[in-house]
Amino acid sequence: MSVRSRRARRRKLKNEINVVPYIDVMLVLLIIFMVTAPLMNLGVDVQLPESNAKSIQEKKDPVLVQVDAAGNYSLIVASGSNEAVDSATLTAKIRALVANNPDIAIFVAADGAGTYQHVMDAMALLQNAGVERVGLMSDPRQDGPR
């Protein structure tokens, strides 16, 4: 009888969950995701076609942000006069316009001789002002598609 009582003590059931296999699976998944994350393509390089695009017909007059070759900003609201503004004033005025009408059309017209950085800075200012969609303006090509 003493032999049986010793075996009963050794095989006493535990009321704990064994989490070691779950930790092993989690670590394997973590390693898999860490290895595959850099391989995912976040963007694709494309060569955009050149063509004469049709103009957008808007019911209301859009807000036009002009950027000259030196990177200075000017603002035209509702076919009004061309008003030179600095970046802080531009952000404040656009934020007020977007607060009144979230669906307002805002276009950026930049000088062709200016740098791409000036256009990106203007778009960043507009994004900080709460604008979700920005259109870029261009002149139609005179000689047709290439």
Salt bridges, closest charged atoms under 4 A:
GLU50 OE1 - ARG141 NH2 3.14
GLU83 OE2 - LYS93 NZ 2.41
